[in-house]
Amino acid sequence: MATIFENKKIEKNDTENRMRFPSKANIGHLPFACSNDGQSGKLQVIDEKGFQWTLTCRKQNGMIYFTDGWKEFREGKRIRDGHRITLYKEDDSFASGEAQYKITVKDK
């Protein structure tokens, strides 16, 4: 079973330095997520090909951003304006009992 945290259409600003999530994005409920401005946390995600990426989440002025690792992920996945990213958690209880965070990228 999967829990979707965010399904976001990529905008021009997201294809530059960092990816911004709406202030009411579900990503703020992730266990790693920072609760106060200026805090950050790391998130390990697995893409649709099984490759693992490390993204840093930072909260600033009430907004949540992917900062460190975002550029590498964006370039590696060839993300462009209009693509859609889905971030979700899959319960992997059969294998390890731990949740795995996954991320998919879809064309326009």
C-alpha positions, 0 to 999 in steps of 0.5 A: 500500500502506498501513501502519496505525499505530493504529486506536483507539476514542475514549474520553471523555478523548480528547474533551477536551484531548488524545488518548492512545495506549496505551503500546504504540501503533505511533504511537511508530514514526513518524519524527516521533515523540518518543523521550524524555519531554517531546519533541514532533513535528509530524505532517501528516495528510490526512483522508478529504476531502483536508483537511490537519491538523497535529497535535503528538505529545508523549511524557509519562510513557511515554505518547504524546498528540496535543496541539496541533491535536487540539482543532481536528481533534476539533471539525472532524470532530465526534468523539465518544466511541465513534468510531474513528480510524485513522492510516496511511501511504500510499506515494505513490511514483507521485506524489512518492515520499514517504509521506503520513500519513492519518487517518480517522474512523468512527462507532460 
